[in-house]
Amino acid sequence: MKGSESEKQKLYYTIGEVSEMLNVNQSLLRYWETEFKTISPKRSPKGTRYYSQKDIEEIQLIQFLLKERKLKIEGAKQVLKNKRENAVRMKQAIDRLKSIRAELIDIIEELE
């Protein structure tokens, strides 16, 4: 319990933590960083990346566009440039629906 509370308080996450959190390879995160200039983690003097919550939210939006909406990199860039708010709202709606679905599945399993 204590570990989860401290993670919610963190301001920055390492690439390993973000990779695990979003279930993607670290190399993919580095690649997306080169393709999408809106991902800009801070770096230590040794080059260690530190992602803010804003960076993580941007990565989640990019992941949504590429993996769920099946856009190519250029298509995702266009959406982020021209229709960002629509994409954010769509991702939020889908996330809510997935959450509701999971709750309904839990309820069904309890009733069985």
C-alpha positions as CSV (number, residue, x, y, z in Angstrom):
1,M,0.0,0.0,0.0
2,K,2.7,2.4,0.9
3,G,4.5,1.9,-2.4
4,S,1.5,2.7,-4.4
5,E,0.9,5.9,-2.4
6,S,4.5,7.1,-3.0
7,E,4.2,6.4,-6.8
8,K,1.2,8.6,-7.0
9,Q,3.3,11.4,-5.4
10,K,6.2,11.1,-7.8
11,L,6.9,14.0,-10.1
12,Y,9.2,12.1,-12.4
13,Y,9.5,8.5,-13.6
14,T,12.4,6.7,-15.2
15,I,12.1,5.2,-18.6
16,G,12.0,1.7,-17.0
17,E,9.0,2.8,-14.8
18,V,7.2,4.3,-17.8
19,S,7.9,1.3,-19.9
20,E,6.5,-1.1,-17.3
21,M,3.5,1.3,-16.6
22,L,2.5,1.4,-20.2
23,N,3.6,-2.1,-21.2
24,V,5.9,-0.9,-24.0
25,N,9.6,-1.4,-24.7
26,Q,12.1,1.2,-23.6
27,S,13.4,1.3,-27.2
28,L,9.9,2.2,-28.4
29,L,9.7,5.1,-25.9
30,R,13.0,6.4,-27.2
31,Y,11.8,6.1,-30.8
32,W,8.6,7.9,-30.1
33,E,10.6,10.6,-28.4
34,T,12.5,11.2,-31.7
35,E,9.3,11.2,-33.7
36,F,7.1,13.2,-31.5
37,K,8.7,16.4,-30.2
38,T,5.9,16.8,-27.6
39,I,7.6,14.1,-25.6
40,S,10.4,15.8,-23.8
41,P,11.7,14.0,-20.7
42,K,14.2,15.9,-18.5
43,R,17.7,14.4,-18.5
44,S,20.2,14.0,-15.8
45,P,23.9,14.9,-16.5
46,K,24.4,11.2,-17.3
47,G,21.6,11.2,-19.8
48,T,19.0,9.3,-17.7
49,R,15.5,10.3,-18.9
50,Y,12.9,11.5,-16.3
51,Y,9.4,11.6,-17.6
52,S,6.8,14.0,-16.0
53,Q,3.1,13.2,-15.7
54,K,2.6,15.5,-18.8
55,D,5.1,13.4,-20.8
56,I,3.3,10.2,-19.7
57,E,-0.1,11.5,-20.7
58,E,1.3,12.5,-24.1
59,I,2.8,9.0,-24.5
60,Q,-0.5,7.5,-23.6
61,L,-2.3,9.6,-26.2
62,I,0.3,8.6,-28.9
63,Q,0.0,5.0,-27.8
64,F,-3.8,5.3,-28.2
65,L,-3.5,6.8,-31.7
66,L,-1.0,4.2,-32.9
67,K,-2.2,1.0,-31.3
68,E,-5.9,1.4,-30.8
69,R,-6.8,3.8,-33.7
70,K,-4.2,2.0,-35.9
71,L,-2.8,5.3,-37.3
72,K,0.7,5.4,-38.8
73,I,3.3,7.8,-37.3
74,E,2.4,10.6,-39.8
75,G,-1.3,10.2,-39.2
76,A,-0.8,10.5,-35.5
77,K,1.3,13.6,-35.9
78,Q,-1.5,15.2,-38.0
79,V,-4.1,14.3,-35.4
80,L,-1.9,15.8,-32.6
81,K,-1.4,18.9,-34.7
82,N,-4.9,19.5,-36.0
83,K,-7.3,17.6,-33.9
84,R,-5.6,17.1,-30.5
85,E,-8.7,17.9,-28.4
86,N,-10.9,15.5,-30.3
87,A,-8.3,12.7,-29.9
88,V,-8.0,13.5,-26.1
89,R,-11.8,13.4,-25.7
90,M,-12.0,10.1,-27.7
91,K,-9.3,8.5,-25.6
92,Q,-11.0,9.6,-22.4
93,A,-14.4,8.3,-23.5
94,I,-12.8,4.9,-24.5
95,D,-11.0,4.7,-21.2
96,R,-14.2,5.3,-19.4
97,L,-16.0,2.7,-21.4
98,K,-13.2,0.2,-20.7
99,S,-13.5,1.0,-17.0
100,I,-17.3,0.5,-17.0
101,R,-16.9,-2.8,-18.9
102,A,-14.4,-4.0,-16.3
103,E,-16.8,-3.0,-13.5
104,L,-19.7,-4.8,-15.2
105,I,-17.5,-8.0,-15.6
106,D,-16.7,-7.8,-11.9
107,I,-20.4,-7.5,-11.0
108,I,-21.3,-10.5,-13.3
109,E,-18.6,-12.6,-11.7
110,E,-19.8,-11.8,-8.2
111,L,-23.3,-12.7,-9.1
112,E,-22.4,-16.1,-10.6
